[in-house]
Amino acid sequence: MSNYSTTANTCLLCTLLSASIAASAPQLSFAQEEEVEEIVVSATRSRRSFEQLPTRVEVLGGEEINEKANMKPGDIRMLLNESTGIYVQQTSATSFNSSIRIQGLDGKYTQLLRDGLPMYSGFSGGLSLLQIAPLDLQQVEVIKGASSTLYGGGAIAGLVNLVSKKPSDEPELSVLLNGTSADGLDLSSFYSRKGETLGTTLFTSYNRSEGYDPADIGLSAIPKFERLTLSPRVFFYGDDSEFNFGVNTVKESRLGGDMAYIDGDRSQTAYFEDSDTFRVSTQLEYLKQLSAGRELVIRNSVSRFERDLLVPNSEFGGIQLSSFSEAHVLGATNAFDWVLGLNLWTDEFDQDTGALNTHIDYEQRTFGGFAQATWLYSDDWTFEAGLRVDHNDDHGEFVLPRLSLLYTGFDDTTLRLGGGLGYKLPTPFSEEAEQLQFQGVQPLNPNLLEAERSAGLNADLTHTFELSDSLSLDLNVLLFYTKVNDPLTLVEETDDVYAYRQPVSYIDTRGTEVNAVWRWNYMKFFLGYTNADVREHDSQGTTEALLMPKERVNMVLVYEKEDDFRIGLEAYYFSQQNLGNGARSSDYWIYGLMTEKYFSDDFSLFLNFENFGDTRQTRDGPIYSGSISNPQFVDIYAPLDGFVVNGGIKLRF
């Protein structure tokens, strides 16, 4: 694959350039004289080159990550939200909690991985997007649609794999310092060094905010928070093996709500959300080269997530302990790649605060085996087939086939078709429960609930137009459909008592993604369009899903001189959304201006104007009813933080 990271400037660009893995390196290169650098896609576990894989993968490279780190150094929300087909939905009016929606489906149907390991789900998933800083990421891999063959339950809408940087031959020390007009501060550093037998990486990050209320309504649009991240990792290299081990620690205090309460005034009754979290996770990986070109890979992660959530007249807290272990073997010939593996996933939650009669403790254990093969049938046709069989202690067996194909027989055009099955196990953690701060949420009843099962299809076409020596156009069109049977829904059974039920027969999402990029000398224009029609089907009929813009448009115009400066103008459109009260929201645009000036290879300054049109939901009307001490929040469908300026410096030694 071509090294588009040296000139790409937005996630929209990288979404287009890798929106169809079918595009070959010459098709993706920005200019004939640019270097070509191989990018390894670890999420597919295949040794095939990027352009030969039937699975559709989008890769956000290092430069895209660096650019978005300029704007949001403390988390990865912007990194994902500005990609076509991905929508990051804010789920809390005062604490900033958010979830990922791929192709319109609820965030619980997306798996968030770190180096192929599922570390962010269940109780720990609600704050994950806010607690992952991007500076130590090498790339981000996105697979849309059913991906359960390799990664098991939960990857119904797709998966996002965060790939960490590894030690390179040249030592690296990077530092980023950022300040915002919303009283925020971010300081991150990444260090790596590699020797003949030993390598190390160390990532540290300190992020804080003093609380921010741009609408001057007395409630925080951005909460007060302080977070410290420490992530060391060590690598041992042998003649035919590699072993690495890492620990990731995140400690955060987050306080949202009444600004007077946040500022220390305890003299009056006030609304607040006080959340303290402590996350510790380990990563272990062993790779061994076997005979005949085969490779053995053993992986393990253990994650402990502790959270205490305090709101007026209610407290909820507990500890989630989860683990994932896997062993697989890879093999390859000239025309055939294969992988065979086994894994064990455990998840346990113990509630230690809250109402005794509504403790939502649970424990799950799932054992699975999987196989996948990629067959290069001819120069034009490549097939990929996979099968997973899982056994869960509570819900029995799941058989999950998946099939993909790639056709490259057209000039400058690639075609992909794919489909598969998936499933999602019931857990008490959802966006609805998070919005209630878990008040009144009843324990799961395994006798009444079934696992959600899904089927999905997608097809995409990519074509490159070489209009002149200096002008080109890349175009990608994706069609998708996913159906989820018996979706789990939180239902109010009596006043302030909520239970999980399955009243909806199925939900489905269908739509189109279009990505296009024009390049002309130092100028580039990017356009992305998403149409996602998400509907719920029950005995009463069919209704459109809530809080999902059916249409989105991403547009970015960038002028860049490599190693000198870049300036870009962004515009993002969100169509109307259905609200819980039966009304429709306003549609809206968000505009941004990004700038960066390079003074050397090791030093640059950046300044960004995010949402300079000051689009805010509070301009449409109040975000709560009742009193400010006991607010009843409305649905959140638009930004609350408004216009924010941020700037800082990046150093590399």
C-alpha positions as CSV (number, residue, x, y, z in Angstrom):
1,M,0.0,0.0,0.0
2,S,1.2,3.5,-0.7
3,N,2.4,5.7,2.1
4,Y,-0.5,8.1,2.1
5,S,0.3,9.1,5.6
6,T,3.0,11.5,4.5
7,T,0.4,13.8,2.8
8,A,-3.0,12.9,4.3
9,N,-4.6,15.5,6.4
10,T,-7.8,14.2,7.8
11,C,-9.5,11.1,8.8
12,L,-11.9,11.6,5.9
13,L,-8.9,11.3,3.6
14,C,-7.6,8.2,5.1
15,T,-11.1,6.8,5.1
16,L,-11.3,7.3,1.4
17,L,-7.8,6.1,0.6
18,S,-8.3,2.9,2.5
19,A,-12.1,2.7,2.2
20,S,-11.6,-0.2,-0.2
21,I,-8.7,-2.4,0.5
22,A,-8.9,-3.4,-3.1
23,A,-7.0,-0.2,-4.3
24,S,-3.4,-1.0,-5.2
25,A,-0.4,1.0,-4.3
26,P,0.0,2.8,-7.6
27,Q,-3.7,3.8,-7.4
28,L,-3.3,5.3,-4.0
29,S,0.0,7.1,-4.5
30,F,-0.3,10.9,-4.4
31,A,2.5,11.3,-6.9
32,Q,4.8,9.0,-8.8
33,E,7.9,10.2,-7.0
34,E,6.6,9.5,-3.5
35,E,8.0,6.6,-1.5
36,V,6.0,3.5,-1.2
37,E,5.8,2.0,2.3
38,E,4.1,-1.2,3.2
39,I,1.4,-0.9,5.9
40,V,0.6,-4.1,7.7
41,V,-3.1,-4.6,8.6
42,S,-3.0,-6.7,11.8
43,A,-6.8,-7.0,12.2
44,T,-7.2,-9.4,9.3
45,R,-4.4,-11.8,10.5
46,S,-3.3,-12.4,6.9
47,R,0.1,-12.2,5.3
48,R,-1.4,-11.0,2.0
49,S,-0.5,-7.6,0.7
50,F,-3.1,-4.8,1.4
51,E,-4.5,-4.8,-2.1
52,Q,-5.0,-8.6,-2.2
53,L,-7.3,-9.0,0.8
54,P,-11.0,-9.5,0.2
55,T,-11.9,-8.1,3.6
56,R,-12.7,-4.4,3.4
57,V,-10.5,-2.5,5.8
58,E,-10.0,1.2,6.5
59,V,-6.6,2.3,7.9
60,L,-6.0,5.6,9.6
61,G,-2.3,6.1,9.4
62,G,0.2,7.9,11.6
63,E,-0.1,11.3,10.0
64,E,-3.9,11.3,10.3
65,I,-3.5,10.3,14.0
66,N,-1.0,13.1,14.6
67,E,-3.2,15.6,13.0
68,K,-6.2,14.7,15.1
69,A,-4.0,14.6,18.1
70,N,-3.5,18.3,17.5
71,M,-7.2,18.9,17.9
72,K,-8.1,16.4,20.6
73,P,-4.9,15.2,22.3
74,G,-6.8,13.7,25.3
75,D,-9.1,11.2,23.5
76,I,-10.0,9.6,20.2
77,R,-13.5,10.9,19.7
78,M,-12.6,13.3,16.8
79,L,-10.3,10.7,15.3
80,L,-13.3,8.5,14.7
81,N,-16.2,10.9,14.4
82,E,-14.9,12.6,11.3
83,S,-14.7,9.4,9.3
84,T,-17.4,8.5,6.9
85,G,-19.9,6.0,8.2
86,I,-18.8,6.5,11.9
87,Y,-20.8,8.6,14.3
88,V,-19.7,9.4,17.8
89,Q,-22.8,10.1,19.8
90,Q,-22.7,12.0,23.1
91,T,-24.8,10.2,25.7
92,S,-24.5,12.6,28.6
93,A,-25.4,16.3,28.8
94,T,-22.9,17.1,31.5
95,S,-20.2,14.4,31.7
96,F,-19.4,14.1,27.9
97,N,-19.8,10.3,27.8
98,S,-19.9,9.1,24.2
99,S,-20.2,5.9,22.2
100,I,-19.3,4.8,18.6
101,R,-22.0,4.1,16.0
102,I,-20.9,2.4,12.8
103,Q,-23.4,2.5,9.9
104,G,-26.1,3.7,12.4
105,L,-26.1,0.8,14.8
106,D,-25.9,1.3,18.6
107,G,-22.5,1.5,20.1
108,K,-22.8,-1.9,21.9
109,Y,-22.5,-3.6,18.5
110,T,-19.0,-2.2,17.8
111,Q,-15.9,-4.0,19.2
112,L,-13.1,-1.7,20.4
113,L,-9.8,-3.5,20.4
114,R,-6.2,-2.7,21.5
115,D,-3.7,-4.6,19.4
116,G,-6.3,-7.2,18.6
117,L,-7.3,-7.6,22.3
118,P,-10.8,-6.7,23.5
119,M,-10.1,-4.4,26.5
120,Y,-12.9,-1.9,26.3
121,S,-16.4,-3.3,26.8
122,G,-19.1,-3.7,29.4
123,F,-18.9,-1.5,32.4
124,S,-15.5,-0.1,31.2
125,G,-16.9,0.8,27.7
126,G,-18.8,3.9,28.7
127,L,-15.7,6.1,29.2
128,S,-13.3,4.3,26.9
129,L,-13.4,6.9,24.1
130,L,-12.7,9.6,26.6
131,Q,-9.8,7.8,28.2
132,I,-7.7,6.7,25.2
133,A,-5.1,9.3,24.1
134,P,-3.9,9.0,20.5
135,L,-0.2,9.9,20.7
136,D,1.1,6.3,21.1
137,L,-1.0,4.9,18.3
138,Q,0.7,3.7,15.1
139,Q,-2.5,3.3,13.2
140,V,-6.3,2.6,13.6
141,E,-7.9,-0.2,11.6
142,V,-11.7,-0.2,11.0
143,I,-13.6,-3.2,9.6
144,K,-17.3,-2.4,9.0
145,G,-19.9,-5.2,9.1
146,A,-19.9,-8.6,10.7
147,S,-16.4,-9.5,11.9
148,S,-17.2,-12.3,14.3
149,T,-15.1,-15.0,12.7
150,L,-11.9,-13.7,14.2
151,Y,-13.2,-11.6,17.1
152,G,-16.3,-13.3,18.4
153,G,-19.4,-11.8,19.8
154,G,-20.0,-8.1,19.7
155,A,-18.5,-7.3,16.3
156,I,-21.9,-7.0,14.6
157,A,-21.6,-3.4,13.3
158,G,-17.8,-3.8,13.0
159,L,-14.6,-3.3,14.9
160,V,-12.0,-0.6,15.6
161,N,-8.5,-1.9,16.3
162,L,-6.1,0.5,17.9
163,V,-2.6,-0.5,17.0
164,S,0.1,0.7,19.4
165,K,3.5,2.0,18.3
166,K,6.4,-0.5,18.6
167,P,10.1,0.3,19.0
168,S,11.8,1.2,15.7
169,D,15.4,1.2,14.7
170,E,15.7,4.9,15.5
171,P,15.0,6.0,19.1
172,E,12.0,8.3,19.5
173,L,10.9,10.8,22.1
174,S,7.8,12.8,21.2
175,V,6.2,15.5,23.4
176,L,2.9,17.3,22.8
177,L,1.6,20.2,24.8
178,N,-1.8,21.7,24.1
179,G,-4.1,24.3,25.7
180,T,-7.7,25.1,24.9
181,S,-10.0,28.1,25.2
182,A,-12.4,25.7,27.1
183,D,-9.9,25.7,30.1
184,G,-8.3,22.4,29.0
185,L,-4.7,21.3,29.2
186,D,-3.1,18.2,27.6
187,L,0.5,17.0,28.0
188,S,1.6,13.7,26.4
189,S,4.9,12.0,25.7
190,F,6.0,8.9,24.0
191,Y,9.4,7.2,24.2
192,S,10.7,4.1,22.3
193,R,14.1,2.5,21.9
194,K,15.1,-0.8,20.3
195,G,18.2,-2.9,20.8
196,E,19.3,-6.2,19.4
197,T,17.5,-8.3,22.1
198,L,15.5,-5.7,24.0
199,G,13.1,-2.9,23.2
200,T,10.9,-0.6,25.3
201,T,8.1,2.0,24.9
202,L,6.7,4.3,27.4
203,F,3.6,6.5,27.0
204,T,2.5,9.0,29.6
205,S,-0.3,11.5,29.4
206,Y,-1.8,14.1,31.7
207,N,-5.1,15.7,30.7
208,R,-7.4,18.1,32.7
209,S,-10.2,20.5,32.3
210,E,-11.6,23.1,34.7
211,G,-15.2,22.7,33.5
212,Y,-16.8,24.8,30.7
213,D,-20.2,26.3,30.2
214,P,-20.3,28.2,26.9
215,A,-24.1,28.7,27.0
216,D,-23.9,30.3,30.5
217,I,-26.8,28.1,31.8
218,G,-25.0,27.0,34.9
219,L,-24.3,23.4,33.7
220,S,-21.1,22.0,32.4
221,A,-20.9,21.3,28.6
222,I,-17.4,19.9,29.4
223,P,-16.9,18.5,32.9
224,K,-14.1,19.2,35.2
225,F,-11.7,16.3,35.0
226,E,-8.2,15.2,35.7
227,R,-6.7,12.1,34.2
228,L,-3.2,10.5,34.3
229,T,-2.2,7.7,32.0
230,L,1.0,5.5,32.3
231,S,1.7,2.8,29.8
232,P,5.1,1.0,29.7
233,R,5.8,-1.9,27.4
234,V,8.9,-4.2,27.0
235,F,9.9,-6.3,24.0
236,F,12.3,-9.3,23.9
237,Y,13.7,-10.4,20.5
238,G,15.0,-13.9,19.8
239,D,16.3,-15.5,16.6
240,D,12.9,-16.8,15.6
241,S,10.6,-15.4,18.3
242,E,9.4,-12.2,20.0
243,F,7.8,-11.6,23.4
244,N,6.2,-8.4,24.6
245,F,4.4,-7.4,27.8
246,G,2.8,-4.1,28.7
247,V,0.7,-2.5,31.4
248,N,-1.8,0.3,30.9
249,T,-2.9,2.4,33.8
250,V,-5.5,5.2,33.7
251,K,-6.7,7.1,36.8
252,E,-9.4,9.8,36.4
253,S,-11.7,11.9,38.4
254,R,-14.6,13.5,36.4
255,L,-17.2,16.0,37.8
256,G,-20.0,17.4,35.7
257,G,-23.2,19.3,36.4
258,D,-23.8,22.5,38.3
259,M,-20.9,24.9,37.6
260,A,-21.2,26.4,41.1
261,Y,-20.9,23.0,42.6
262,I,-17.9,22.2,40.4
263,D,-16.3,25.4,41.6
264,G,-16.7,24.3,45.2
265,D,-19.9,25.9,46.3
266,R,-21.7,23.3,48.5
267,S,-24.1,25.7,50.2
268,Q,-27.1,24.8,48.0
269,T,-28.7,21.7,46.6
270,A,-27.2,21.1,43.2
271,Y,-27.2,18.5,40.4
272,F,-23.8,16.8,39.7
273,E,-22.3,13.6,38.3
274,D,-19.1,12.6,40.1
275,S,-17.2,9.7,38.6
276,D,-13.9,8.2,39.7
277,T,-12.3,5.5,37.6
278,F,-9.2,3.4,37.9
279,R,-8.3,1.1,34.9
280,V,-5.4,-1.3,34.9
281,S,-4.9,-3.7,31.9
282,T,-2.1,-6.0,30.8
283,Q,-1.1,-7.1,27.3
284,L,1.0,-10.2,26.6
285,E,2.0,-11.5,23.2
286,Y,4.4,-14.3,22.1
287,L,5.2,-15.0,18.5
288,K,7.2,-18.0,17.4
289,Q,8.3,-18.9,13.8
290,L,7.6,-22.5,13.1
291,S,8.7,-24.8,10.2
292,A,7.4,-24.4,6.7
293,G,6.7,-20.7,7.2
294,R,4.1,-21.1,9.8
295,E,3.8,-18.8,12.9
296,L,2.4,-19.4,16.4
297,V,0.9,-16.5,18.2
298,I,-0.2,-16.5,21.8
299,R,-2.0,-13.5,23.3
300,N,-3.5,-12.6,26.6
301,S,-5.0,-9.5,28.3
302,V,-6.4,-9.0,31.7
303,S,-8.3,-5.8,32.5
304,R,-9.6,-4.5,35.9
305,F,-11.9,-1.5,35.8
306,E,-13.2,0.2,38.9
307,R,-15.7,3.0,38.9
308,D,-17.6,4.9,41.5
309,L,-20.5,7.1,40.2
310,L,-22.2,9.5,42.6
311,V,-25.2,11.6,41.7
312,P,-27.7,13.4,44.0
313,N,-29.4,10.8,46.2
314,S,-27.8,7.8,44.4
315,E,-24.5,6.0,44.2
316,F,-23.4,3.2,41.9
317,G,-20.1,1.5,41.7
318,G,-18.3,-1.8,41.1
319,I,-15.4,-3.7,39.6
320,Q,-15.3,-5.3,36.2
321,L,-12.6,-8.0,35.8
322,S,-12.3,-9.4,32.3
323,S,-9.7,-11.5,30.4
324,F,-9.0,-12.7,26.9
325,S,-6.7,-15.5,25.9
326,E,-5.9,-16.8,22.4
327,A,-3.6,-19.0,20.6
328,H,-3.6,-19.3,16.8
329,V,-1.3,-20.6,14.0
330,L,-0.8,-18.8,10.7
331,G,0.3,-20.5,7.5
332,A,0.8,-19.4,3.9
333,T,1.7,-20.5,0.4
334,N,1.8,-18.6,-2.9
335,A,-2.0,-19.0,-3.4
336,F,-3.3,-19.9,0.0
337,D,-3.3,-18.3,3.5
338,W,-4.9,-19.8,6.6
339,V,-5.3,-19.2,10.3
340,L,-6.6,-21.6,13.0
341,G,-7.1,-20.6,16.6
342,L,-8.8,-21.0,20.0
343,N,-9.7,-18.4,22.5
344,L,-11.3,-17.9,25.9
345,W,-13.1,-14.8,27.0
346,T,-14.2,-14.1,30.6
347,D,-16.2,-11.1,32.0
348,E,-17.3,-10.6,35.6
349,F,-18.8,-7.6,37.3
350,D,-19.3,-7.2,41.1
351,Q,-21.4,-4.2,42.2
352,D,-20.2,-2.9,45.5
353,T,-22.4,0.2,46.0
354,G,-26.0,1.0,45.2
355,A,-29.4,-0.4,46.2
356,L,-29.0,-4.0,47.4
357,N,-32.2,-5.2,45.7
358,T,-31.0,-4.1,42.3
359,H,-27.4,-5.4,42.2
360,I,-26.6,-6.2,38.6
361,D,-23.7,-8.6,39.2
362,Y,-23.0,-11.0,36.3
363,E,-20.5,-13.4,35.0
364,Q,-19.8,-14.7,31.5
365,R,-17.4,-17.3,30.1
366,T,-17.1,-18.0,26.3
367,F,-14.9,-20.5,24.7
368,G,-14.4,-20.5,20.9
369,G,-12.5,-21.9,18.0
370,F,-12.1,-20.3,14.5
371,A,-10.6,-20.9,11.1
372,Q,-10.2,-18.7,8.1
373,A,-8.7,-19.2,4.7
374,T,-7.8,-16.8,1.9
375,W,-7.4,-18.3,-1.6
376,L,-5.9,-16.4,-4.5
377,Y,-7.9,-18.2,-7.2
378,S,-6.5,-16.2,-10.1
379,D,-5.0,-12.8,-10.9
380,D,-8.5,-11.4,-10.8
381,W,-10.3,-13.4,-8.1
382,T,-9.6,-13.8,-4.4
383,F,-11.9,-15.6,-2.0
384,E,-11.9,-15.6,1.8
385,A,-14.0,-17.9,4.0
386,G,-14.1,-18.2,7.8
387,L,-16.0,-20.1,10.5
388,R,-16.2,-19.6,14.2
389,V,-17.9,-21.8,16.8
390,D,-18.4,-20.4,20.3
391,H,-19.8,-21.9,23.4
392,N,-21.2,-19.6,26.2
393,D,-22.1,-21.0,29.6
394,D,-25.5,-19.3,29.7
395,H,-26.5,-19.1,26.0
396,G,-25.1,-22.2,24.4
397,E,-23.5,-22.5,21.0
398,F,-23.0,-20.0,18.1
399,V,-22.0,-21.0,14.6
400,L,-20.7,-18.0,12.7
401,P,-19.7,-18.3,9.0
402,R,-18.3,-15.5,6.9
403,L,-17.5,-15.1,3.2
404,S,-15.8,-12.4,1.2
405,L,-14.5,-12.1,-2.4
406,L,-12.4,-9.6,-4.3
407,Y,-12.5,-9.0,-8.1
408,T,-9.8,-6.9,-9.8
409,G,-10.4,-7.6,-13.4
410,F,-11.5,-4.1,-14.3
411,D,-9.0,-1.3,-15.2
412,D,-8.3,0.9,-12.1
413,T,-11.3,-0.6,-10.4
414,T,-11.8,-3.1,-7.6
415,L,-15.0,-4.8,-6.4
416,R,-15.6,-6.4,-3.0
417,L,-18.5,-8.5,-1.7
418,G,-18.8,-9.8,1.8
419,G,-21.2,-11.1,4.5
420,G,-21.5,-13.0,7.7
421,L,-23.3,-13.7,11.0
422,G,-22.7,-12.3,14.4
423,Y,-24.1,-12.3,18.0
424,K,-24.1,-10.1,21.1
425,L,-24.5,-11.5,24.6
426,P,-26.8,-9.7,27.1
427,T,-25.1,-7.5,29.6
428,P,-26.6,-4.8,32.0
429,F,-24.4,-2.1,30.5
430,S,-25.9,0.0,27.7
431,E,-26.2,3.6,26.6
432,E,-29.7,3.7,28.2
433,A,-28.4,2.5,31.5
434,E,-25.5,4.9,31.5
435,Q,-27.9,7.8,30.8
436,L,-29.9,6.7,33.9
437,Q,-26.7,6.5,36.0
438,F,-27.9,2.9,36.5
439,Q,-30.6,4.1,38.9
440,G,-33.5,1.6,39.0
441,V,-31.9,-0.8,36.5
442,Q,-32.8,-4.4,37.4
443,P,-30.5,-7.4,37.2
444,L,-30.5,-9.5,34.0
445,N,-33.0,-12.4,33.9
446,P,-31.2,-15.1,31.8
447,N,-34.4,-17.2,31.6
448,L,-36.2,-14.4,29.7
449,L,-33.3,-13.1,27.5
450,E,-31.7,-14.5,24.5
451,A,-28.5,-13.5,22.7
452,E,-28.9,-11.0,19.9
453,R,-28.1,-12.5,16.5
454,S,-27.2,-10.7,13.3
455,A,-26.6,-11.1,9.6
456,G,-24.9,-8.6,7.4
457,L,-23.9,-7.9,3.7
458,N,-21.8,-5.3,2.1
459,A,-20.5,-4.4,-1.4
460,D,-18.1,-1.7,-2.4
461,L,-16.5,-0.4,-5.6
462,T,-13.4,1.7,-5.9
463,H,-12.2,3.5,-9.1
464,T,-9.3,5.8,-9.8
465,F,-9.5,8.5,-12.4
466,E,-6.2,10.0,-13.7
467,L,-7.5,13.2,-15.2
468,S,-4.1,14.7,-15.9
469,D,-0.5,14.6,-14.6
470,S,-1.4,16.8,-11.6
471,L,-5.2,16.1,-11.2
472,S,-6.7,12.8,-10.0
473,L,-9.9,11.6,-8.4
474,D,-10.4,8.5,-6.2
475,L,-14.0,7.4,-5.8
476,N,-15.4,4.7,-3.5
477,V,-19.0,3.6,-3.1
478,L,-20.2,1.2,-0.3
479,L,-23.6,-0.4,0.0
480,F,-24.4,-2.1,3.4
481,Y,-27.2,-4.0,5.2
482,T,-27.3,-5.5,8.7
483,K,-30.1,-7.1,10.6
484,V,-30.1,-7.8,14.3
485,N,-32.8,-10.1,15.8
486,D,-34.2,-9.6,19.3
487,P,-32.3,-6.5,20.3
488,L,-32.0,-5.9,24.0
489,T,-33.9,-2.9,25.2
490,L,-34.2,-1.2,28.6
491,V,-37.9,-0.8,29.4
492,E,-39.5,1.2,32.2
493,E,-41.8,-1.4,33.9
494,T,-43.0,0.8,36.7
495,D,-42.1,4.3,37.8
496,D,-38.3,4.6,37.9
497,V,-37.8,0.8,37.6
498,Y,-36.2,-0.4,34.4
499,A,-35.6,-4.0,33.1
500,Y,-34.0,-5.4,30.0
501,R,-36.5,-7.0,27.6
502,Q,-36.7,-7.9,23.9
503,P,-40.0,-6.3,22.7
504,V,-38.6,-5.5,19.2
505,S,-38.5,-8.3,16.7
506,Y,-35.5,-6.9,14.9
507,I,-33.6,-3.8,13.9
508,D,-31.9,-3.3,10.6
509,T,-29.7,-0.7,9.0
510,R,-29.2,-0.1,5.3
511,G,-27.5,2.6,3.4
512,T,-24.6,3.9,1.3
513,E,-21.2,5.5,1.9
514,V,-19.6,7.6,-0.7
515,N,-16.0,8.8,-0.5
516,A,-14.1,10.9,-3.0
517,V,-10.8,12.8,-3.1
518,W,-9.5,15.2,-5.7
519,R,-5.8,16.1,-5.7
520,W,-4.2,18.9,-7.6
521,N,-0.6,19.9,-6.8
522,Y,-0.6,21.1,-3.2
523,M,-4.4,21.2,-3.0
524,K,-6.7,18.4,-1.9
525,F,-10.5,18.3,-1.6
526,F,-12.2,15.5,0.3
527,L,-15.9,14.6,0.2
528,G,-17.7,11.9,2.2
529,Y,-21.4,11.1,2.3
530,T,-23.2,8.7,4.6
531,N,-26.9,7.6,4.3
532,A,-27.9,5.2,7.1
533,D,-31.5,4.2,7.4
534,V,-31.9,2.5,10.8
535,R,-35.3,1.1,11.7
536,E,-36.9,-0.9,14.5
537,H,-39.5,-3.6,13.7
538,D,-42.1,-4.8,16.2
539,S,-45.7,-6.0,16.4
540,Q,-46.9,-2.3,16.2
541,G,-45.0,-1.6,12.9
542,T,-41.8,0.0,11.9
543,T,-40.2,3.1,13.4
544,E,-37.0,5.0,12.6
545,A,-34.3,4.7,15.3
546,L,-33.7,7.6,17.7
547,L,-30.8,10.0,17.7
548,M,-29.2,8.9,14.4
549,P,-28.7,11.4,11.6
550,K,-29.9,9.6,8.4
551,E,-27.5,11.7,6.3
552,R,-24.1,13.1,7.0
553,V,-21.7,15.0,4.8
554,N,-17.9,15.5,5.4
555,M,-16.0,18.1,3.3
556,V,-12.4,19.1,3.8
557,L,-10.2,21.4,1.7
558,V,-6.5,21.3,2.5
559,Y,-3.4,23.1,1.2
560,E,-0.2,21.6,2.4
561,K,3.5,22.0,1.6
562,E,5.2,19.0,3.1
563,D,7.6,19.8,6.0
564,D,6.5,23.4,5.8
565,F,2.9,24.1,6.7
566,R,-0.7,22.9,6.3
567,I,-4.0,24.7,6.5
568,G,-7.4,23.1,6.1
569,L,-11.0,24.1,6.2
570,E,-13.6,21.5,7.3
571,A,-17.4,21.4,7.0
572,Y,-19.6,18.6,8.5
573,Y,-23.4,18.3,8.0
574,F,-25.8,16.3,10.2
575,S,-29.4,15.8,9.1
576,Q,-32.4,15.8,11.4
577,Q,-32.7,13.1,14.1
578,N,-35.8,11.5,15.7
579,L,-36.1,12.4,19.4
580,G,-37.6,10.4,22.2
581,N,-40.5,12.9,22.6
582,G,-41.7,12.3,19.0
583,A,-40.2,15.5,17.6
584,R,-37.5,16.0,15.1
585,S,-34.3,17.8,15.8
586,S,-32.8,20.6,13.7
587,D,-30.2,19.7,11.1
588,Y,-26.9,21.6,11.5
589,W,-23.4,22.2,10.1
590,I,-20.1,22.3,12.0
591,Y,-17.1,24.2,10.6
592,G,-13.4,24.0,11.5
593,L,-10.1,25.6,10.6
594,M,-6.8,23.7,11.2
595,T,-3.3,25.1,10.8
596,E,0.2,23.8,11.5
597,K,3.6,25.3,10.8
598,Y,6.8,23.1,10.8
599,F,10.0,24.9,11.8
600,S,12.1,21.7,11.5
601,D,11.6,17.9,11.5
602,D,11.5,18.1,15.3
603,F,9.4,21.1,16.1
604,S,6.0,22.5,15.0
605,L,3.3,24.8,16.2
606,F,-0.4,24.2,15.6
607,L,-3.5,26.3,16.1
608,N,-7.1,25.1,15.4
609,F,-10.5,26.7,15.4
610,E,-13.1,24.0,16.1
611,N,-16.7,24.7,15.4
612,F,-16.0,28.4,14.7
613,G,-19.7,28.8,13.7
614,D,-20.5,28.0,17.4
615,T,-23.1,25.4,16.6
616,R,-24.7,24.3,19.9
617,Q,-27.8,22.5,20.9
618,T,-28.4,25.2,23.5
619,R,-29.1,27.7,20.7
620,D,-32.2,25.6,19.7
621,G,-33.7,25.5,23.2
622,P,-33.1,24.3,26.7
623,I,-31.4,21.0,27.3
624,Y,-33.3,20.3,30.4
625,S,-36.7,20.9,32.0
626,G,-37.5,21.4,35.7
627,S,-35.1,23.1,38.1
628,I,-31.3,23.3,37.7
629,S,-31.0,21.4,41.0
630,N,-33.1,18.5,39.6
631,P,-32.9,18.7,35.8
632,Q,-34.6,16.4,33.4
633,F,-32.4,16.3,30.4
634,V,-33.6,16.2,26.8
635,D,-32.0,14.0,24.1
636,I,-28.5,15.2,23.0
637,Y,-28.3,15.5,19.2
638,A,-25.8,18.3,18.7
639,P,-22.6,19.7,20.2
640,L,-22.8,21.4,23.6
641,D,-19.3,22.8,23.8
642,G,-19.5,25.1,20.8
643,F,-16.6,27.2,19.5
644,V,-13.3,26.1,21.0
645,V,-9.8,27.3,20.1
646,N,-6.8,25.1,20.9
647,G,-3.1,25.3,20.1
648,G,0.2,24.0,21.2
649,I,3.6,22.6,20.3
650,K,4.9,19.3,19.2
651,L,8.5,18.3,19.8
652,R,10.4,15.2,18.7
653,F,13.9,14.4,19.8
